[in-house]
């Protein structure tokens, strides 16, 4: 099934691609790969999920933050490619979780993004993945996620 049709079937409307907040581009294409810069958990209204996992934010709230990151990654994919149907495979995801030093549930948090990618792309959305803890992230966001995607053709 088409990834764009799958989004519609799931009732998911992608936000507009987030604008870069510093001196970088949201994506680059090279060698049949789409490299996506890190995105945060920006909501459609422009607000973001901020805070620290293990000190005020729950794993469920972190999961939702990671899902929002996934929606923003999908928006950037579509912005770069014109259609999600040009995605062959999501190869790699790096998930960064702003957390206390003793927090150890980064994988469960980043599942919010990768579960979404699997919903949209099926097994082709199941990436190699890293989920790591960070002492801080830009502007206090709770989660930041970047990805590398293999393109069709």
N, C-alpha and C positions, 0 to 999 in steps of 0.2 A: 504494500500500500504506500502511496505517496506520503511523505512526511508532512507536507502542507495539508493534505486531506486529513491525516491523522490528528493534527492540531485542532482542526475544525471539529472532528468527531469527538475529541476530548473536551471541547468547549473552551479551549485555551486561546486567548487573544494575546499576541505578543505586544510588549510595550514598544515605543519608538526606541531606536538604538540610543544608548546613553552617550552623551558627548564626553570626550576626554576632559579630565580636570587638570591636566598638566601637559608637558611637552612630549607627547607620544601619539601614535595612531591606534585606533581600536583593533585593527587587524592588518595582516600582511599575507599575501599569497606568494608562494615560491615552491618550485619543485613538486607541484601537484598537492601541496599542503596549504591549509589555512591555519595561520597562527593567530590566536585570539588573545589580546591583552586581558589582564585581570579585570574583572568587574565585581562590583559590590552588590549588596542586597537592596537595590533601589526599587522603590514602589512606583506604581504608575503616577502617583501624585507628586513624585520627586523626592519624597522623604526616603529615609533608609533605616534599616534595622541596625542600631548601634548597641554597644555594650560588650560585656565580657562573659564568655561561657564559663560557668563554674563560680561566678560572682554576680548573680542577678539574672542572667539568662539561662534558661533551661535547654536541655538537648532538643526538645520539641521546637522551641523558638529558634534555635540554631539551625535545625532542619528546614524550617520555613525560610530562614535567611538564605540558606544554600539553594533552596528551590527558586527564590527570587533571582539569585545569581545565575542559575540555569536559564531562567526566562530571558535575562539580559544577554547571556551568551547566545541563545537562539536568535534573539533580535539582531545581534551583531553578525551572526552567520547569514541570516537572511539579507541584511544590509550589504554584506560583502558579496554575496552570491546571487542575489535576486530571488532565489528560491531555496528552500531547505532540501529540495529534491536533488541538488548537486552534491549533497553530502553522501559519501560512500561509508565512512566509518569514523566514529569519534575515537581517535587513537589514544590520547593522553589527557588527563585532567589533573591539575594541581590545585588542591583545596587548602586554603590557609584559614585557620580558625583563631580568632582573638580569644585567648583563654588564660586562666590561672595556671601556674606551673604544675599543679597536681591534677588538672583536668586531663582525662584520657579517652574521651568519647569522640574525638575528631572524626573517626570513620563513620559513626552514626550520624553526625552532623552533615558531612559531605554527601551522604546518601540522598539528602534532599535534592541535590543537583543530579547525581547519576541516576536516581530513580526516575526523574523527569526525562533524562536523555533516553533511557530504555523505553519509557512510555511512548516517546515520539519516534524513535528510530529502531525499536526492537533490539535484537542482540547487537546490531551495528552501533548502538549507542552505549554499549557496555565497554568503558575504556580501561586501559591501564591507568592506575591512579595513585596519587599520593595525597594523604590527609595529614597536615602538620599543624602544630600549635604555634602561635605567635604572641609575643608580648604586646604588640600594638599593630594596628592597621590604619591606613589613611582615614582621616576624619572620624576616627572612632568606630568605623564599621565593624560588625561582628564577624563577617566572613568575606573573603575575596577568593575568586576562582578564575583560573585561566585554562585554556584548552588548545589542543592541536588536532586538526581534523583532516582526514584524507578525502580528496575530492574525486568525484566520478570522472572517468575518462582520462 
